[in-house]
Amino acid sequence: MTLTWHERISGWHKSSYTHWEENACVEVGTEGALVGIRDTKQHALPPEVRPVLVVSAEGFTALLTHLSG
């Protein structure tokens, strides 16, 4: 059985960059040198079809740096 990213990645938590006023929440989690990003609004979807964006930790850091600039 192949694990989904939701099962492989651990420590899922709401990002501190979440925009609470617009209910634009994202969760992030990690697996080694990978970071998973998912939309909290899609929590009811089965794990097999719920999208997860998986990037390197280095790529995630670059994204946050870009967004804060």
C-alpha positions as CSV (number, residue, x, y, z in Angstrom):
1,M,0.0,0.0,0.0
2,T,1.3,3.4,-1.0
3,L,1.1,6.1,1.6
4,T,-0.5,9.5,0.7
5,W,1.5,12.7,1.4
6,H,-1.0,13.3,4.2
7,E,0.2,10.1,5.9
8,R,3.9,10.5,5.0
9,I,4.2,14.1,6.2
10,S,4.0,14.7,9.9
11,G,3.5,17.7,12.2
12,W,0.8,19.3,10.2
13,H,-0.1,22.7,11.7
14,K,-1.7,25.9,10.5
15,S,0.9,28.2,9.1
16,S,1.7,31.5,10.9
17,Y,1.3,33.1,7.5
18,T,-2.4,32.2,7.4
19,H,-4.8,35.1,6.6
20,W,-7.4,34.6,9.3
21,E,-9.7,37.5,8.2
22,E,-10.4,35.9,4.9
23,N,-10.4,32.3,6.2
24,A,-7.5,31.6,3.9
25,C,-5.8,28.9,6.0
26,V,-3.0,26.7,5.0
27,E,-1.3,23.9,6.9
28,V,2.3,22.9,6.6
29,G,4.1,19.7,7.7
30,T,7.5,18.1,7.1
31,E,9.1,14.9,6.1
32,G,12.9,15.1,6.2
33,A,14.0,17.8,3.8
34,L,10.5,18.1,2.3
35,V,7.6,20.5,3.2
36,G,4.0,19.8,2.5
37,I,1.5,22.6,2.0
38,R,-2.3,22.0,2.0
39,D,-5.5,24.0,2.2
40,T,-7.5,23.5,5.4
41,K,-10.8,24.0,3.5
42,Q,-10.3,20.7,1.8
43,H,-10.1,18.6,5.0
44,A,-13.2,16.6,4.1
45,L,-11.7,15.2,0.8
46,P,-10.3,11.7,1.0
47,P,-6.5,11.7,1.4
48,E,-6.1,10.0,-2.0
49,V,-7.5,13.1,-3.8
50,R,-6.8,16.0,-1.4
51,P,-4.0,18.1,-3.1
52,V,-0.7,18.6,-1.3
53,L,2.0,20.8,-2.7
54,V,5.3,19.2,-1.7
55,V,8.5,21.3,-2.0
56,S,12.0,21.1,-0.7
57,A,12.7,22.8,2.6
58,E,15.1,25.1,0.7
59,G,12.3,26.0,-1.7
60,F,9.9,26.7,1.1
61,T,12.3,29.0,2.8
62,A,12.8,30.9,-0.5
63,L,9.0,31.2,-0.9
64,L,8.7,32.7,2.6
65,T,11.6,35.0,2.0
66,H,10.0,36.2,-1.3
67,L,6.6,36.7,0.3
68,S,8.0,38.7,3.3
69,G,10.0,41.0,1.0
